[in-house]
Amino acid sequence: MDFMQNFYEEEKVNSIPIHIVFQSDFKEWQDKQAESIQNWIQTACFKPKPNQHLCIPNAQGNLDSVLVITDRENTIWALGNRHALLPEGNYHIVTLNDSEEDSFLLGWGMGSYQFTKYKKSKSKLCKLSITNAKNKNTLKALLNAINVVRDLVNTPAADMMPQHILEQSQSITDDFEVKLLDCVGDELLKENFPTIHAVGRASIHPPRMIQLNWGSSKHPKVTLIGKGVSFDSGGLDIKSAQGMRNMKKDMGGAAHAIGIATAIMQMNLPIQLQVLIPAVENAISSNAFRPGDVLTSRCGKTIEIENTDAEGRLILCDAISKAVEGNPDIIIDFATLTGAARVALGTEVPAFFTNDDAIAEDLMHAAEKVKDPIWQLPLHKPYRYLLNSDIADISNCSIGGFGGAITAALFLKEFVPDTTCWVHFDVMAWNTRNRPGRPKGGEAMGLRTVVEFIQNRYS
């Protein structure tokens, strides 16, 4: 989707003003308005509550302006669903404090998203002026990145197999000077990506390790890793029908890595960027890996397979080992890894783990600033015993269901040296309901936080 179709940059005639007013400032604003507007507010029995709006007519009965009430905690979502509620036309923002304008514009853009690859949109077109944005490039970069994630996650698995992830990565990054490498099929064994090969070998769509490199070697190296499971049947430990229904989103980690990369490149941040995407389909066939098998990972650690449905961490561990070899300043991985994280935090707050307390603090500050919630869960070392194996260095998951998000993170931590800064995000990548600015379906979670964090850390 072209996110700019919901904005205009040049001056448009007949543009309708949207007055965005904080609930606490409503009385002051109302008292300054013409008597006709004050009378209309009273006649309409308008209650100035957050997320409420009022269409104000002129003397001829046509729409003259729009009043939107918000609160100071949720300015980003003030216009998040207005495109669907307002009459078709061109609009521009009028605020008491225009320092919030970029936030309002971001919310409008996020809320205007539609996935129209398979079904034509029947929605009316409302356009909002972007002329007065304080930082148009950042705004456009974020909206583009969010749409990239949503489009990739929303696409059905049949059209988002490993080779399609490669094709999409190529097309999305085509405008940038990106060096793209692709290691596919049995070549993975030659290049020492054995666990990626093991998980993906049962599919007719060959597994791949996709690598993107951008930026100058003079800058600090940042490595993004995204879990790219195109579809997860669960393998031989097959999922239920309900559990399998939405597994097209199991490449949501890869979508996040690609989306964040596009924002970084469009904003031209001073980093040396590496993106690693292990892309597989966890399918079932005669050569599928089995419960009880022992795999040898890239770094030499042996892994006993307790459950083939814990496949994401297997492809990530080889990617992490590859990243560590390049001695990056920081590794950040995204994965739709565990249902346990959803049980702990619900579907709308992604969990993160890190081996660096200062980074955790910086991430939480960034999340608060951009209103993109995340929450830290502990790398509780005593739970490591749950991953013990009698015949291998480690098991790929614990037998019991307790602390599943933590044990998954502890598994990944086994492949990260203590001297390497590392952050792991366990995300839902999916909105289960419609909210202002956050339509149901594929979603970028923690993306704006990570972009803000990287910008703060390296600019």
Stockholm file with secondary structure:
# STOCKHOLM 1.0

chainA/1-459         MDFMQNFYEEEKVNSIPIHIVFQSDFKEWQDKQAESIQNWIQTACFKPKPNQHLCIPNAQGNLDSVLVITDRENTIWALGNRHALLPEGNYHIVTLNDSEEDSFLLGWGMGSYQFTKYKKSKSKLCKLSITNAKNKNTLKALLNAINVVRDLVNTPAADMMPQHILEQSQSITDDFEVKLLDCVGDELLKENFPTIHAVGRASIHPPRMIQLNWGSSKHPKVTLIGKGVSFDSGGLDIKSAQGMRNMKKDMGGAAHAIGIATAIMQMNLPIQLQVLIPAVENAISSNAFRPGDVLTSRCGKTIEIENTDAEGRLILCDAISKAVEGNPDIIIDFATLTGAARVALGTEVPAFFTNDDAIAEDLMHAAEKVKDPIWQLPLHKPYRYLLNSDIADISNCSIGGFGGAITAALFLKEFVPDTTCWVHFDVMAWNTRNRPGRPKGGEAMGLRTVVEFIQNRYS
#=GR chainA/1-459 SS CCGGGGEECSCCTTCEEEEEEEGGGHHHHHHTSCHHHHHHHHHTTCCCCTTCEEEEECTTSSEEEEEEEECTTCGGGTTTTHHHHSCSEEEEEEESCGGGHHHHHHHHHHHTCCCCSSSCCCCCCEEEECTTCSCHHHHHHHHHHHHHHHHHHHSCGGGCSHHHHHHHHHHHTTTSCCEEEEEETTHHHHTTCHHHHHHHTTSSSCCEEEEEEESCTTSCEEEEEECEEEEECCTTSCCCHHHHTTGGGGGHHHHHHHHHHHHHHHHTCSSEEEEEEEEEEECCSTTCCCTTCEEECTTSCEEECSCTTCCHHHHHHHHHHHHHHTCCSEEEEEECCCHHHHHHHCSSSCEEEESCHHHHHHHHHHHHHHTCCCEECCCCGGGGGGGCCSSSSEESSCSSCTTHHHHHHHHHHTTSCTTSCEEEEECCCEESSCBTTBCSEECCCSHHHHHHHHHHHHC
#=GC SS_cons         CCGGGGEECSCCTTCEEEEEEEGGGHHHHHHTSCHHHHHHHHHTTCCCCTTCEEEEECTTSSEEEEEEEECTTCGGGTTTTHHHHSCSEEEEEEESCGGGHHHHHHHHHHHTCCCCSSSCCCCCCEEEECTTCSCHHHHHHHHHHHHHHHHHHHSCGGGCSHHHHHHHHHHHTTTSCCEEEEEETTHHHHTTCHHHHHHHTTSSSCCEEEEEEESCTTSCEEEEEECEEEEECCTTSCCCHHHHTTGGGGGHHHHHHHHHHHHHHHHTCSSEEEEEEEEEEECCSTTCCCTTCEEECTTSCEEECSCTTCCHHHHHHHHHHHHHHTCCSEEEEEECCCHHHHHHHCSSSCEEEESCHHHHHHHHHHHHHHTCCCEECCCCGGGGGGGCCSSSSEESSCSSCTTHHHHHHHHHHTTSCTTSCEEEEECCCEESSCBTTBCSEECCCSHHHHHHHHHHHHC
//
